[in-house]
Amino acid sequence: MELLRLLGWALRSALFYAGFLSLVILMSTVACLLFFLPFRMLQRIATTGNHLSMTWLRLTCGINIIVSGQHNVPEGPCLILSNHQSTWETFYLQWFFQPASVILKRGLMWIPLFGWALALMQPIAIKRSNPAKAIRYVLKQGAKRLAAGNKIVIYPEGTRVSPEALGEFKTSGAALARNAGVPIVPVAHNAGHYWTKDSFIKKPGTIHLQIGPAIDSRSGDARELTKQARTWIENAL
């Protein structure tokens, strides 16, 4: 029975990826063709593919999404600090929190179509080989993105972590929020239980995305703010 269940999950996952990759290619092409549109309009169009991918995920793999705490999201720019368990959040949060800029590896933007479309989404692209330079770049470019009214999504763990653990948080995100005078919004989710980081198979279930109360970035230094956000996320998981 267990083998049959795994086989069913594998077949449903293969069906999901067929549609998912098709949507990525389609929406990346659309974004590149519409490069001349204003950023917010272009992101709204491009991330429609993210939203459709989540619908396809539910239909093929039986993974539902429940969001709570939407009222905690400020109208204007803010810093989103989220735990990082899978690929799921990189697609969903960019759509949910738009207009949003995300921090990503610069190498991703060299991928034909997909990377070019990413470059149009006003990301903050960094080279991880030079951490000190990357932090300075995040602070400089992040300030510009926030000044333009964007929200910034940061995964302070720096890499995907198993759902059984919560990694150490880097303080650069909180430092950026404090320098720019924008609130910090902690976000917790359990996507790693269903869209696991090292497996092709997607498991049916419900992803719970919880959005915490905004933290006043003037209430402490970067280390204290980071600790406050991490504590909320840890308690929410």
Residue pairs with C-beta under 8 A, 6 or more apart in sequence:
6 201
9 61
9 201
9 202
9 203
9 204
10 200
10 201
12 60
12 61
12 62
12 202
13 60
13 61
13 200
13 201
13 202
15 60
16 56
16 57
16 60
16 61
16 202
17 200
19 53
19 56
19 60
20 53
20 56
20 57
23 49
23 52
23 53
23 56
24 49
24 53
24 114
25 113
25 114
26 49
27 45
27 46
27 47
27 48
27 49
27 50
27 117
28 46
28 49
28 113
28 114
28 116
28 117
29 113
29 117
30 45
30 46
31 42
31 45
31 46
31 116
31 117
31 120
31 121
32 113
32 116
32 117
32 120
34 42
34 45
35 42
35 120
37 45
39 99
39 120
39 121
39 122
40 98
40 99
42 120
42 121
43 98
43 99
43 100
43 121
43 122
44 98
46 117
46 120
46 121
47 94
47 95
47 98
48 95
50 91
50 92
50 94
50 95
51 95
53 91
54 65
54 91
54 92
54 95
57 63
57 88
57 195
57 202
58 64
58 65
61 194
61 202
61 203
61 204
62 204
62 205
63 194
63 195
63 202
63 203
63 204
63 205
63 206
63 207
64 205
64 206
64 207
65 92
65 206
65 207
65 209
66 206
66 207
66 208
66 209
67 96
67 209
67 210
67 211
68 208
68 209
68 210
68 211
69 210
69 211
69 212
69 213
70 211
72 185
72 211
72 212
72 213
72 214
73 97
73 185
73 211
73 214
74 182
74 183
74 185
74 214
76 149
76 182
77 145
77 146
77 147
77 148
77 149
77 150
77 151
77 152
77 180
77 182
78 151
78 152
78 177
78 182
78 183
78 184
78 185
78 214
79 146
79 151
79 152
79 154
79 173
79 174
79 176
79 177
79 180
79 182
79 183
79 184
79 185
79 217
80 93
80 97
80 100
80 151
80 152
80 153
80 154
80 185
80 187
81 154
81 156
81 169
81 173
81 174
81 184
81 185
81 186
81 187
81 226
81 229
81 233
82 89
82 93
82 153
82 154
82 155
82 186
82 187
82 188
82 189
82 233
83 155
83 157
83 161
83 166
83 187
83 188
83 189
83 233
83 237
84 155
84 157
84 158
84 159
84 160
84 161
84 167
85 160
85 161
85 162
85 163
85 189
85 190
85 191
85 192
85 197
86 160
86 191
86 192
86 195
86 196
86 197
87 195
87 197
88 189
88 191
88 194
88 195
88 207
89 155
89 189
89 191
90 102
92 191
92 209
93 100
93 102
93 153
93 187
94 100
94 102
94 121
94 153
96 209
97 151
97 153
98 151
99 149
99 150
99 151
100 150
100 151
100 152
100 153
101 121
101 122
101 123
101 124
101 142
101 145
101 150
101 151
101 152
101 153
102 121
102 123
102 124
102 152
102 153
102 154
103 123
103 124
103 125
103 126
103 138
103 152
103 153
103 154
103 155
104 118
104 123
104 124
104 125
104 126
105 125
105 126
105 127
105 128
106 125
106 126
106 127
108 114
108 115
108 118
108 125
109 115
109 116
109 118
109 119
109 123
109 125
111 118
119 125
122 145
122 148
122 150
124 137
124 138
124 141
124 142
124 145
124 152
126 134
126 137
126 138
127 133
127 134
128 134
135 172
138 172
138 173
138 176
139 172
139 175
139 176
139 179
142 152
142 176
142 180
143 176
143 179
143 180
145 152
146 152
146 176
146 180
146 182
147 180
152 173
152 176
154 172
154 173
154 176
156 169
156 170
156 171
156 172
156 173
156 226
156 229
156 230
157 166
157 167
157 168
157 169
157 170
158 167
158 170
159 167
160 192
160 197
161 167
161 192
162 192
162 197
163 190
163 191
163 192
163 193
163 237
166 230
166 233
166 234
166 237
169 226
169 227
169 229
169 230
170 226
171 222
171 223
171 225
171 226
172 222
173 184
173 226
174 184
174 217
174 222
174 223
174 225
174 226
174 229
175 222
177 183
177 184
177 217
177 225
178 217
178 218
178 221
178 222
178 225
180 217
181 217
181 218
182 217
183 214
183 215
183 216
183 217
184 214
184 215
184 217
184 225
184 229
185 211
185 212
185 214
185 215
186 211
186 212
186 215
186 229
186 230
186 232
186 233
186 236
187 209
187 210
187 211
187 212
187 233
188 209
188 210
188 212
188 232
188 233
188 236
188 237
189 207
189 208
189 209
189 210
190 207
190 208
190 237
191 207
193 203
193 205
193 207
194 202
194 203
194 204
194 205
194 207
195 202
195 207
196 203
210 236
212 229
212 232
212 233
212 236
213 232
215 225
215 228
215 229
217 225
219 225
219 228
220 228
